[in-house]
Amino acid sequence: MGVAVFGPLASRLIFKKVPDNARVILILLAINLVAYAATMAQSYGLTAIDKAGYTFYAQFAGMVAQAAIAIWLVHAWQLPGAAAALLVGSVVVLAVRQVYYSREMRSA
């Protein structure tokens, strides 16, 4: 909520030129941060049970998804598209890691 409310103001204090859609970009980046943070516990859990390789596979899947969709989103929406592509990558990592994590926790 703070990013949505105070983000554009803080951006204007830091940068000389801020795009008109700064609020949308900042909200997408804030949600991306939440999605990325949600993967941390999964990563620690998989590493603790000696399955850290799954973390690599999840990150790789997120990178591929992000790169593939970035081509379309950045072309269509410029900066908000780039922020949305980052979010898509983080959500894919979260989903793939959750599949691995859930599977390992059921089999343990």
N, C-alpha and C positions, 0 to 999 in steps of 0.2 A: 504494500500500500504506500509505503514511503517513497518508493521509486516512482510510482505513478503520480504522486502528489508533488514531491519535491525534486524529482529527477530533472525535468526540463529547466527549472530554476537553477539547479546546481550546474547543469550543462552550460547554461548561458554565462554563469560566473567563471567557468573554466575555459570555455572555448569562445573564440570571437564570432564564429558563424555556426549556428545550430540549425539543422533542418526543421521544417515546419512539423514534420511527423515524428519529432524526437520522442514524444510520449509513447507512441506505439513501439518504436525501436527499444526504448528503455523497458517497457513492460515485457516484451519478448525476451530481452536479455535477462530480466529478473526471473522470469519463469524458467529460462534455460538454467540459471544458477540453481534454482530449487531442484530441477530434474537432475542436474549433475551431482548436487549434494546428496540426493537420494541414493545414488549409486555407490557412495562411499562405504556404507555399512555392508552392502553386498560384496564389495571388493575385499573388505577386511575379513568378512566371513569366509569367502572362497579361498583367500590366502591362508587363513588359519587352518582350514581343512586340507591344505596342500593341493588346491585346485585353481591356482592363480592363472593357469593357462586359459581358463574360461574367461577371465577378465580381458585378456588379449583379444580373444575371439569377439567378445562383445564390443570392445573398442574399435576393432577392425570393421565390424558390421555397421557401427555408427558412423565411422569415417566414410565408408562407401555410400551409405544412405545420404549423408550430408553433402558429399561431393556431387552425387547424382542430382539431388534436388536443388542444390545451389545454382546449378547452371540455369535451371528454369526460373527459380524464384528471384535471383539477382537480376536476371534479364527483365523479368516482369515488374518487379517492385523495388529495385535498387537496394538502398540500405535496409529498409524493413525486410526485404527478401533475404538479405544476408543474415539478419538476426533470426528470421524464421528458419533458415537452413540450419543454423547452429542449434536451435531448439529441436528440430527434427532429429538431428544427430544424437543429441543427448537423450531424447525420448527412446530412440531405437536402442541405445546402449542400456538404458534402464530396463526396457522390456526384455532384451536378450539376456541380460545378466539375471533378471528375475526368474526367467525360465530355468537357467542353469542352477541358480541358487535354490529355487523351490525343489527341483529334481534332486539335488544333492541332500537337501534337508530331509526329504521323504525317505531317501535310501539310507540315511545315517541311523 
